Amino acid sequence: MNHFVIDTNVLMTADGQAPQAPPECVLRSIDALAEAKNGRICIDDGMRILDEYTQNLGYAGQPGAGKAFVKWVWENQANPEHSERLPIHDNSERVFDEFPADPELEGFDINDRKFVAVALTSLHKPEILNAVDQDWWDYKEPLRKNGVKIRFIHPEQFV
């Protein structure tokens, strides 16, 4: 079974809330969320990822694919068939102990470090899915060097 860490930008893109995303990227994001539902989503046990999802998409309003996914994660967060909840630990220098202490990653987005920490904590080595966040593209090599697997849903937009 595949394991996934999903950056919030994928949910926003699937919901049509990423104006920079071309229609193909929206469709690919929707497909990626459907694929993730057939696997296992990796989240932190401190609710940081789920809180970010709900802050950005919420539960109210017309449900698009992103909001529907947030609801699904909320309902399945404790179901080991669908989610893996992982502990990550605060660190005053790197934000999380599990985030690599690599000087090449010092400028990596602080808000995205929780996704890296969760991915590196899981024994299943999940892919982190990214749709439109340039930061992942800019740091892809140092992240890969540190064992992080990233899937760019629409890499054409970064080239």
Phi, psi and omega in degrees: 000134179282145177244144185223144165247130186240116176294146182303332181297335177292317179295317179297319179294315180298333180271001181077022182254021176236091186301337180281351184275124175290162182307323179298322179292322177299313180296318178295325178293318177299316179297321180295321178293322177296319177297318181296325179295336177272357177244222179226132177269136179258125179226166179272152182282355177265007176068016181296314181292311181298322176297319178296318177303310185290326178296324183271330183241328180066191180242340185277164177089182181296122182282116170265186182297324180292312178297320178299323179292319177301315179299317180297316179297315180303314182289335186248008186300333180257004181268109183295348175288335186238342182218155174236116179264125188236141177280135170230151191239133180298145180218127185293336181265316186252002184082314178225141177304324186283349177282135184302138176272063183247122180304332179292345181254008182302327182269001181295142184310122181301322182291339180266355183294333178296324179294318177295315181301317179294315181300319182283340178281326182292134175288347183272357178049062182292157170279144169264126180267132179227136178255303190230004185276112183299328183303320179298320180293315183297330183250016186300321183290310177297327177294313179299319178302331180264016173089010181269128176262125180240136172247118176272115185294325179221072187295340182302331183285345181265347184273000000 
